[in-house]
Amino acid sequence: MEYEGEFSIAAYCGCKLCCGSGNKVQTYFGTQLTPGHSIAADFQLFSPGDRLQIEGTCYTVEDRARSNSSVSLLVYFDSHSEAIEFGRKTLSVYRICEEEAVVEGEPLGTFTVTGYCRCRQCTGIYSEKNMTFTGMEPVPNQTIAADPSMVPLNSKLLINGIVYTVEDTGKNITGRRLDIYFESHEEAVTYGRREEMVYLIEQPEQGGG
């Protein structure tokens, strides 16, 4: 991890006040903006795809901030009120090197990753149970659904700096597919569909015979 220095950091959402045109939900490159993950940067200072750690949170440069602005970095939030609450701060910024991102995990390759919540639209007849396949209550930034034949239940996976636990399955989650749990349907839809590099951090021990 490399220390980049102290930077002036503000926040933005997709509203007209922040972006000049209403309902911006996509990055400069056309992918989905995600709170707690997406950050806009001056491309003269940082490159798209750079991973930055700020106050313990890992962000990925997915959007562009104006080069002539006094603010070099903009953290994305779902709502204008959250962006206003964040305000403007001067914070230490660290660049995460690619080899550090791998940690000690085993690279599993690229998976198609989507988002879901416990609403009926996402989980059908199981929406009222609010319980994962493993019997645990789903938790944001923790619960992920996978194909057990591809990734065993209770395995821990690293995706974009967040360690998830395979606690759920899904009828459409087969092969190289993963589904991240979100608290709301809006967050799941905003996450969209992505191709992500996945690392296996921990795999449950197989029962002996």
Helices and strands as residue ranges (DSSP letters): E 2-12, H 16-19, E 38-41, E 51-54, E 57-64, E 73-76, H 80-86, E 89-95, H 98-101, E 106-116, H 120-123, G 124-126, E 143-146, E 156-159, E 162-168, E 177-181, H 185-191, E 193-202
